[in-house]
Amino acid sequence: MSPDLVTADGVRSAAELNQAIRELWLGPGGHPAVQLDDEQRATYWRLLAELQQVERRDVVEAA
């Protein structure tokens, strides 16, 4: 986890996670990646799971 994407409590925001997902899909040089390799795919699914947790937390805090 990149230190610049972590808040003081160790949780990334939805915006930060979305940016990390975009960067993963863009690949090196900012060009869209046609396919993700196995490691990138695992990272993608981990980021999505983390994003879902953040979104659920945000909904609970809003309520």
C-alpha distances in whole Angstrom, upper triangle without the diagonal:
4,6,9,7,8,11,13,13,10,10,9,13,14,15,11,11,14,13,10,13,15,14,13,17,18,17,18,20,20,22,22,21,24,22,19,19,18,14,14,16,14,10,13,14,11,10,14,14,12,14,17,16,15,19,21,20,21,24,25,24,27,29
4,5,5,7,11,13,14,11,11,10,13,15,14,10,11,14,12,10,13,15,13,13,17,17,16,17,19,18,21,21,21,24,23,20,20,20,16,15,18,16,13,15,17,14,12,16,17,14,15,19,18,17,20,22,21,22,25,26,25,27,30
4,5,5,8,10,12,9,11,10,13,16,15,11,13,16,14,12,16,18,16,17,20,20,20,20,22,21,24,25,24,28,27,23,24,24,20,19,21,20,16,18,20,17,15,19,19,16,17,20,19,17,21,23,21,22,25,26,25,27,30
4,6,8,10,13,11,11,9,11,14,13,9,12,14,12,11,15,16,14,16,19,19,19,19,20,19,23,23,24,27,26,24,25,25,21,20,22,21,17,18,20,18,15,19,20,16,17,20,19,17,20,22,21,21,24,25,24,25,29
4,7,10,11,9,8,6,8,10,10,6,8,11,10,9,12,14,13,14,17,18,18,19,20,19,22,22,22,25,24,22,23,23,20,18,20,18,15,15,17,15,12,15,16,13,13,16,16,13,16,19,17,17,21,22,21,23,26
4,7,8,5,6,5,8,11,12,9,10,13,13,12,15,17,16,17,20,21,21,22,24,23,25,25,25,28,27,24,25,25,21,20,21,20,16,17,18,15,13,16,16,12,13,16,15,13,16,18,16,16,20,21,19,21,24
4,5,5,5,6,8,11,12,10,12,15,15,14,17,19,19,20,23,24,25,26,27,25,28,28,28,31,30,27,28,28,25,23,24,23,19,20,21,18,16,18,18,14,14,17,15,12,15,17,15,15,18,19,17,19,22
4,5,7,9,11,15,16,14,15,19,19,18,21,23,23,24,27,28,28,29,30,29,32,32,32,35,34,31,31,31,27,26,27,25,22,23,24,20,19,21,20,16,17,20,17,15,18,19,16,17,20,20,18,20,23
4,6,9,11,14,16,14,15,19,19,18,21,23,23,24,27,28,29,30,31,30,33,32,32,35,33,30,31,30,27,26,26,24,21,22,22,19,17,19,18,14,16,17,15,13,16,17,14,15,18,17,16,19,21
4,7,10,13,15,12,13,16,17,15,18,21,20,21,24,25,25,27,28,27,30,29,29,32,30,27,27,26,23,22,23,21,18,19,19,16,14,17,16,12,14,16,13,12,15,17,14,15,19,19,17,20,23
4,7,10,12,10,10,13,14,14,16,18,19,19,22,23,24,26,27,26,28,27,27,30,28,25,26,25,22,21,21,19,16,17,17,14,12,14,13,9,10,12,10,8,12,13,11,12,15,16,15,17,20
4,7,8,6,6,10,11,10,12,15,15,16,19,20,21,23,24,22,25,24,24,27,25,23,24,23,21,19,19,18,15,15,15,13,10,12,12,8,8,12,10,8,11,13,12,12,15,16,15,17,20
4,5,5,6,9,10,11,12,14,15,17,19,20,21,23,25,22,25,24,24,27,26,24,25,25,23,20,21,20,17,16,16,14,11,12,13,10,8,11,10,7,9,12,10,9,13,15,14,15,18
4,5,5,6,9,10,10,12,14,15,17,18,20,23,24,21,23,21,22,24,24,22,24,24,22,19,19,19,16,14,15,13,10,10,11,9,6,9,9,6,7,10,10,9,12,14,14,14,18
4,5,5,6,9,10,11,12,14,16,16,19,21,21,19,21,20,21,23,23,22,24,24,22,19,20,20,17,15,16,15,12,12,14,12,9,12,13,10,10,14,14,12,15,18,17,17,20
4,5,5,6,9,10,11,12,14,15,17,19,20,17,20,19,20,23,22,20,22,22,20,17,18,18,14,14,15,14,10,12,14,11,9,13,13,11,12,16,15,14,17,19,18,19,23
4,5,5,6,9,10,11,13,14,16,18,20,17,19,18,18,21,20,17,19,19,17,15,15,15,11,10,12,10,7,8,10,8,6,10,11,9,11,14,14,14,16,19,18,19,22
4,5,5,6,9,10,11,12,14,17,18,15,17,15,16,19,18,17,19,20,18,15,15,16,13,10,12,12,8,9,12,10,8,11,13,11,11,15,16,15,17,20,20,20,23
4,5,5,6,9,10,10,12,14,15,13,15,14,15,18,18,16,19,20,18,15,16,17,13,12,14,14,10,12,15,13,11,14,16,14,15,18,19,18,20,23,22,23,26
4,5,5,6,9,10,11,13,15,13,15,14,14,17,16,14,16,17,15,11,13,13,10,9,12,11,8,10,13,11,10,14,15,14,15,19,19,19,21,24,23,24,27
4,5,5,6,9,10,13,15,13,14,12,12,14,14,12,14,15,14,10,11,12,9,7,9,10,7,8,11,11,10,13,15,14,15,18,19,19,21,24,24,25,27
4,5,5,6,9,12,13,10,11,9,10,13,13,12,15,17,16,12,13,15,12,10,13,14,11,11,15,15,13,16,18,17,17,21,22,21,23,26,26,26,29
4,5,5,6,9,10,8,10,9,10,13,13,12,14,16,14,11,13,15,12,10,14,14,12,13,17,16,15,18,20,19,20,23,24,23,26,28,28,29,31
4,6,6,9,11,9,10,9,8,11,11,8,11,12,11,7,9,11,8,7,11,12,10,12,15,15,14,17,19,19,20,23,24,24,26,28,29,29,32
4,5,9,11,9,8,6,5,8,8,8,11,13,13,9,10,13,11,9,12,14,12,13,16,17,16,18,21,20,21,24,25,25,27,29,30,30,33
4,7,8,5,5,4,5,9,10,10,13,16,15,11,13,16,14,12,16,17,15,16,20,20,18,21,24,23,23,26,28,27,29,32,32,32,35
4,6,6,6,6,5,9,10,9,11,14,13,10,12,15,13,12,16,17,15,17,20,20,20,23,25,24,25,28,29,29,31,34,34,34,37
4,6,7,9,8,12,13,12,13,16,15,12,15,18,15,15,19,20,18,20,23,23,23,26,28,27,28,31,32,32,34,36,36,37,40
4,6,9,10,13,15,15,17,20,18,16,19,21,19,18,22,23,21,23,26,25,25,28,30,29,30,33,34,33,35,38,38,38,41
4,7,9,12,14,14,17,20,19,15,18,20,18,17,20,21,19,20,24,23,22,25,27,26,27,30,31,30,32,35,35,35,38
4,6,9,12,13,15,19,18,15,17,20,18,17,20,22,20,21,25,25,23,26,29,28,28,31,33,32,34,37,37,37,40
4,6,9,10,13,17,17,13,14,18,16,14,18,20,18,18,22,23,21,24,26,26,26,29,31,30,32,35,35,35,38
4,5,7,10,13,14,10,12,15,14,13,16,18,17,18,21,22,21,23,26,26,26,29,31,30,32,35,35,36,38
4,7,10,13,15,12,12,16,16,14,17,19,19,19,22,23,23,24,27,28,28,30,32,32,33,36,37,37,40
4,7,10,11,9,9,13,13,12,14,17,17,17,20,21,21,23,26,26,26,29,31,31,32,35,36,37,39
4,7,8,5,6,9,10,9,11,14,14,15,17,19,19,21,23,24,25,27,29,29,31,33,34,35,37
4,6,5,6,9,10,10,12,14,15,16,18,20,21,23,25,26,27,29,30,31,33,35,36,37,39
4,6,5,6,9,10,11,12,14,15,17,18,20,21,23,24,26,27,29,30,32,33,35,36,38
4,5,5,6,9,10,11,12,14,16,17,18,20,21,23,24,26,27,29,30,32,33,35,37
4,5,5,6,9,10,10,12,14,15,16,18,20,21,22,24,26,27,28,30,31,33,35
4,5,5,6,9,10,11,12,14,15,17,19,20,21,23,24,26,27,29,30,31,33
4,5,5,6,9,10,11,12,14,16,17,19,20,21,23,24,26,27,29,30,32
4,6,5,6,9,10,10,12,14,15,16,18,20,21,22,24,26,27,28,30
4,5,5,6,9,10,10,12,14,15,16,18,20,21,23,24,26,27,29
4,5,5,6,9,10,11,13,14,15,17,18,20,21,23,24,26,27
4,5,5,6,9,10,11,12,14,16,17,18,20,21,23,24,26
4,5,5,6,9,10,10,12,14,15,16,18,20,21,22,24
4,5,5,6,9,10,10,12,14,15,16,18,20,21,23
4,5,5,6,9,10,11,12,14,16,17,19,20,21
4,5,5,6,9,10,11,12,14,16,17,18,20
4,5,5,6,9,10,10,12,14,15,16,19
4,5,5,6,9,10,11,12,14,15,17
4,5,5,6,9,10,11,12,14,16
4,5,5,6,9,10,10,12,14
4,5,5,6,9,10,11,13
4,5,5,6,9,10,11
4,5,5,6,9,10
4,6,5,6,9
4,5,5,6
4,5,5
4,5
4
